[in-house]
């Protein structure tokens, strides 16, 4: 799981660096298309892992609700990033990832 966390962090950093280097809208759009799916994939994997543990009933309802809200908040962005700005996409996905991984850590502790 730590490898997944490091991979996600690296993806976010690379996305930010790539996007900051872009000078045209076309380059920004290309950067989103290339990097956001990777980040969204890692987020989905973490969400599925958390959901599996949450289904056992060992996780508090507050944690389950926080994780669900965080994931739901970025599902639309991940499905169709063309309806958001670069900054919003990166920030929202990073925030959601932080919540989901925190919830996943709580789930692991509950096992």
C-alpha positions as CSV (number, residue, x, y, z in Angstrom):
1,X,0.0,0.0,0.0
2,X,2.9,2.4,0.7
3,X,4.0,1.8,-2.9
4,X,0.6,2.9,-4.1
5,X,0.8,6.0,-1.9
6,X,4.2,6.9,-3.2
7,X,3.1,6.3,-6.8
8,X,0.1,8.5,-6.3
9,X,2.2,11.3,-4.7
10,X,4.7,11.0,-7.6
11,X,1.9,11.2,-10.1
12,X,0.4,14.3,-8.5
13,X,3.8,16.0,-8.4
14,X,4.5,15.1,-12.0
15,X,1.1,16.4,-13.0
16,X,1.7,19.7,-11.3
17,X,5.1,20.1,-12.8
18,X,3.8,19.1,-16.2
19,X,0.9,21.5,-16.0
20,X,3.0,24.4,-14.7
21,X,5.3,24.0,-17.7
22,X,2.4,24.2,-20.2
23,X,2.0,27.4,-22.1
24,X,-1.1,26.9,-24.2
25,X,-4.6,25.6,-23.5
26,X,-3.9,22.7,-25.9
27,X,-0.9,21.7,-23.8
28,X,-2.8,21.9,-20.6
29,X,-5.6,19.7,-22.0
30,X,-3.1,17.2,-23.2
31,X,-1.4,17.1,-19.7
32,X,-4.8,16.5,-18.1
33,X,-5.6,13.7,-20.5
34,X,-2.3,12.0,-19.8
35,X,-2.0,12.4,-16.1
36,X,-5.4,12.6,-14.5
37,X,-6.5,9.1,-15.6
38,X,-3.5,7.6,-13.8
39,X,-4.3,9.5,-10.6
40,X,-8.0,8.6,-10.9
41,X,-7.1,5.0,-11.3
42,X,-5.1,4.9,-8.1
43,X,-7.9,6.7,-6.3
44,X,-10.4,4.1,-7.6
45,X,-8.2,1.2,-6.4
46,X,-8.0,2.8,-2.9
47,X,-11.7,3.3,-2.9
48,X,-12.5,-0.3,-3.9
49,X,-10.1,-1.6,-1.2
50,X,-11.7,0.6,1.4
51,X,-15.2,-0.4,0.3
52,X,-14.3,-4.0,0.7
53,X,-13.3,-3.5,4.3
54,X,-16.2,-1.1,5.0
55,X,-18.6,-3.8,3.9
56,X,-17.5,-5.9,6.9
57,X,-19.1,-3.3,9.3
58,X,-15.8,-2.7,11.2
59,X,-15.5,0.9,10.1
60,X,-17.3,3.8,11.7
61,X,-20.1,5.4,9.8
62,X,-18.4,8.8,9.9
63,X,-15.4,7.4,8.2
64,X,-17.5,5.6,5.6
65,X,-19.5,8.8,4.9
66,X,-16.3,10.9,4.5
67,X,-14.7,8.4,2.2
68,X,-17.9,8.1,0.1
69,X,-18.3,11.9,-0.2
70,X,-14.7,12.4,-1.2
71,X,-14.9,9.7,-3.8
72,X,-18.2,10.9,-5.2
73,X,-16.8,14.4,-5.4
74,X,-14.2,13.4,-7.9
75,X,-16.0,10.6,-9.8
76,X,-17.4,13.2,-12.3
77,X,-14.0,14.8,-12.8
78,X,-12.4,11.4,-13.4
79,X,-15.1,10.3,-15.8
80,X,-14.9,13.5,-17.8
81,X,-12.2,16.0,-16.9
82,X,-13.1,18.3,-19.7
83,X,-15.7,20.1,-17.5
84,X,-13.2,21.4,-14.9
85,X,-10.1,23.6,-14.8
86,X,-6.7,22.1,-14.4
87,X,-6.2,23.5,-10.9
88,X,-9.7,22.3,-9.7
89,X,-9.0,18.8,-11.1
90,X,-5.6,18.4,-9.5
91,X,-6.7,19.9,-6.1
92,X,-10.0,18.0,-5.9
93,X,-8.4,14.7,-6.8
94,X,-5.5,15.2,-4.4
95,X,-7.9,16.1,-1.6
96,X,-10.1,13.1,-2.3
97,X,-7.1,10.9,-2.4
98,X,-6.0,12.1,1.0
99,X,-9.4,11.4,2.5
100,X,-9.7,7.9,0.9
101,X,-6.2,6.8,1.9
102,X,-6.8,8.1,5.5
103,X,-10.0,6.0,5.6
104,X,-8.2,3.0,4.1
105,X,-5.6,3.3,6.9
106,X,-8.3,3.3,9.5
107,X,-9.9,0.3,7.8
108,X,-6.6,-1.6,8.0
109,X,-6.3,-0.7,11.7
110,X,-9.8,-2.1,12.3
111,X,-9.0,-5.5,10.8
